[in-house]
Amino acid sequence: MQFFNGSQPLEAVPTFVSKTQIRVVVPNNASAGQSPLRLRQNGVVFNTSGTAFTVVQTTTTTPPTTTPPTTTPPPTTTATTLRLVNNTQYNTVSLSLNGAEQFSPDSGVLSGSTVNLATTPGSKTLVAGLGFVLPDGSRDIWFTFTRSFNVTAGQTATQTFSRITVGQLLTMGSASTTWNGTFFDDNGAPHLARFVFSSNGSWQFFIDGAARGSGTLTEVSWPNSSPTVTFRINSTLPTITISHPFGRFLFRNGPPSFPIIQYVKQ
């Protein structure tokens, strides 16, 4: 289709053609008012026989761009968490925080495992019981750890229970513990043998109050979940085996002529 800008022809390709209609977009710079039109097809120009067409110049108003209101996302809230790491030989089957039990009978922290618990900020007193859950659902607690610490809002407070040592086993939470045993000499006279074990693993031995030796404990065998622990007081004497409830053990303190003494925790 040919339009005109004054006497200058302007060509536009129709967007629709039928026997009765031709649709075309008028060029922007076409002259407004009465204007003849021409159709050019395959190089041949068809005049409009003087028929005039009205070219109307319209203005398209673009609606203003509306910017959606800016919304500020709510602040991200970080959970306050207590993380328990159980590196001991036994399962953590009971856990109280400020006197409130946190575990149901069928939950806890297995040996060598970690668990995260949702908690509230503030000062905490933690009491952890290590042992087993019995078939009837009751807890058989062999060791108890008590700690006090503070939990900060939005932070993770980690409490790690390390592997239990022989010194801790023999003192059960005390700085030191006395284990006594009695024996009779060849003349039938009674005597008192006494071990003083410290939680740091050191030991002292006395007979009738007189110091007879000292040293450091050495773990020999303590498998996870085992009711039996084997240790030494030194490399020259036999090993000592103690079994749960870890309240007594038998030990020969010297050569075969020396008596086997039963030591009981005091």
Summary of the structure (lengths in Angstrom):
residues: 266
radius of gyration: 47.0
end to end distance: 115.5
largest distance: 152.3
contacts: 627
relative contact order: 0.10
helix: 2%
strand: 53%
